[in-house]
Amino acid sequence: MVRVRFAPSPTGRLHVGNARIALVNWLFARKLGGHFLFRLDDTDTERSTAEFAAGIEADLRWLGLGWDSFARESDRMDRYAGAIEALKASGRLYPAWETAEELELRRKLQIASHKPPVYDRAALRLDDAAKAKLTAERGQPHWRFRLDGRRIAWADLVKGETVVDTASLSDPVLVRADGRPLYTLTSVVDDIDFAISHVIRGEDHVTNTGVQIELFEALGGAVPGFGHLSLLVDATGAGLSKRLGSLSLGGLREEGVEAIAVSALLARLGTADPVMPVAALDDLVTGFDLARFGKAPARFDPAELRALSAHCLQIMPFDAVRERLPEGTGEAFWIAVRGNIATLADAADWWRILHRAPEVGPIEDPAGVLAAAPDLLPEGPLDGASWGIWTKAIGAATGAKGKALFLPLRLALTGRDHGPEMRLLLPLIGRDEITTRMGKIDRG
Ligand code: GLU
């Protein structure tokens, strides 16, 4: 059974980089009939807030990435305590008392003497008397995981054969002096308990994976498969982290970017597959394949996202947007305007234009199109053919054609020189309103 998880820390809102990880996990689960767990890594009580947690949840819902189950690390402290006891009992966790300043000084000395800045395991050599003395002097210790220090290799689902030599790493601190467990441990305990089959996350976690594979083994858990996606970069090749504010999902949403466009782009970015507009998330599942993602950083371009968002609207069925359109709009309205809008706010503008006569200045109309038009409006209900019949008659009466014929009419009826097809707008404006608008025009 495929079981994956998206495990953000509620220390901020989601940005496009996190959203990509969430989406890829979600698509992986959907494609393989698996289970998608949404887990909040909220053991960092200083930086985690309920507001951020609620915000992340809202962001995922906005994207349409529903989850099959939910877990919160702060609810699972008992489980971590059990794992900590087990690791202490097996001798893999050892107490240490060094302060951050002491460690920093040692690090500098190591670098100065051209040694790798790795924790020297001084605490591992303390005898009981020394430990008792340190406890008396400094209080409770923090706890480090004694790495085996070996080549940890795995067949990464994205990067291929990947190796981390844990001999080159410091023994990680898994428990703080105040007793709180740290992410490196809690994540593994969760992944074991929730039977996670594949851990799919960003490339920034590759080193963690080396350490965590040792932890899975030390805790007697099954080691999941791993896939590390390359990071997103901007047009200059720089990481996105500096501008995360502007690339938050909340910010994009406010800008009017469609959630489906975010997914359509992020599901293909970093693969050789073309980015195509889609109308629904399900349309992304079939073509999804984790193996298509490359090792090179993926370039994220906000302008590409905005253009894609407009293209997604063009193919979106009325049912997918009706709740977000002004009260009273119908399918005919949506079909008429969806090809000429960048955001849904533009659709609302068109709704206003159809219902409230726009401000129209003097219109250049040397051929007298506007004078001839009212009497030539076809009899009977207006439909998709009426515009053609009407303009043909006006053309015949005035000799105007092309722009000289169409532009004065478009301006008189909509106040704009471009927009949706007049053939579709005409029935939506309606006969009475057309007559009224024609009557009000200042013909120069
Ligand atoms: N909370 C971690 C993060 O946001 C989760 C990493 C993981 O997927 O294991 O980076």
Residues whose N, C-alpha, C, O or C-beta is under 5 A from the ligand:
A	BS01	LIG	A7 P8 S9 D41 S187 R201
